[in-house]
């Protein structure tokens, strides 16, 4: 049940914060490119931020609350994101890697706080 709630929280958070990560992606200097036919800025931000958001919340939530085999779960769940990033945005692969590292560090900090205070 705990893993199901983690997966549910991770997927819902990824969708809710995808636009934020898409706008962060453009704010840091990455160009929007050609875009999609008849697409809006909101849709472009959502699509471009979906996988970085997916990576961030996956590493954050599973590192903080994953329990045993959390890194195995993270590795398996990162396969689709890695394949997508390599296939479509290899030039900017460092952005999702940096987002994943930030999520991992924040998750590690939350995990240490939870274990220290037994919350």
C-alpha positions in Angstrom: 0.0 0.0 0.0 2.9 2.3 0.8 4.5 1.9 -2.6 1.1 2.4 -4.3 0.7 5.7 -2.5 4.2 6.8 -3.4 3.6 6.0 -7.1 0.2 7.8 -7.0 1.8 10.9 -5.3 4.7 10.8 -7.7 2.5 10.7 -10.8 0.0 13.3 -9.7 2.8 15.7 -8.6 4.6 15.2 -11.9 1.5 16.2 -13.8 0.6 19.1 -11.5 4.1 20.6 -11.6 5.0 19.9 -15.3 4.2 23.4 -16.4 6.5 24.8 -13.7 9.4 22.6 -14.8 8.7 23.5 -18.5 8.9 27.2 -17.7 12.0 26.7 -15.6 13.5 24.9 -18.6 12.9 27.9 -20.8 13.9 30.4 -18.1 17.3 28.8 -17.9 17.9 29.6 -21.6 16.7 26.7 -23.6 14.9 27.7 -26.7 11.4 26.6 -27.5 12.3 25.3 -30.9 9.7 24.9 -33.6 6.9 23.8 -31.4 3.9 21.7 -32.2 1.3 22.5 -34.8 -1.4 24.7 -33.3 -0.1 24.4 -29.8 -0.2 26.9 -27.0 2.6 28.1 -24.7 0.9 26.3 -21.8 0.9 23.0 -23.7 4.5 23.4 -24.8 5.5 24.1 -21.2 3.6 21.1 -20.0 5.1 18.7 -22.5 8.7 20.0 -22.0 8.3 19.9 -18.3 6.7 16.5 -17.9 9.8 14.4 -17.9 11.9 16.7 -15.7 9.0 16.8 -13.2 8.6 13.0 -13.4 12.3 12.6 -12.6 12.3 15.1 -9.8 9.3 13.7 -7.9 10.4 10.1 -8.5 13.8 10.7 -6.9 12.4 12.9 -4.2 9.6 10.7 -3.0 11.2 7.4 -3.3 14.5 8.6 -1.7 12.5 10.1 1.2 9.9 7.4 1.8 10.9 4.4 -0.4 12.1 2.0 2.3 13.9 -1.1 1.1 14.8 -1.4 -2.5 14.0 2.2 -3.2 16.9 2.7 -5.6 15.8 -0.4 -7.5 12.4 1.1 -7.9 13.9 4.4 -8.9 16.2 2.7 -11.5 13.3 0.8 -13.1 11.0 3.8 -13.1 13.7 6.0 -14.7 14.0 3.8 -17.8 11.2 5.5 -19.8 12.4 9.0 -18.9 16.0 8.2 -19.8 14.9 6.7 -23.2 12.7 9.8 -23.9 15.5 12.2 -23.0 18.1 10.4 -25.0 15.9 10.0 -28.1 14.5 13.6 -28.2 16.7 15.9 -26.2 20.2 14.5 -25.9 21.8 18.0 -26.2 20.2 19.1 -22.9 20.5 15.8 -21.0 22.2 17.7 -18.1 19.0 19.5 -17.2 17.0 16.3 -16.2 20.2 14.9 -14.6 20.5 18.1 -12.5 16.8 18.0 -11.6 17.2 14.3 -10.5 20.2 15.1 -8.4 18.3 18.0 -6.7 15.3 15.7 -6.1 17.6 13.0 -4.7 19.4 15.5 -2.3 16.1 16.9 -1.0 14.7 13.4 -0.6 17.9 12.3 1.3 17.5 15.3 3.6 13.8 14.5 4.2 14.7 10.9 4.9 17.4 11.9 7.4 14.9 14.2 9.2 12.2 11.5 9.3 14.6 8.9 10.6 16.1 11.3 13.2 12.7 12.4 14.6 10.8 9.2 13.8 7.9 11.0 12.2 
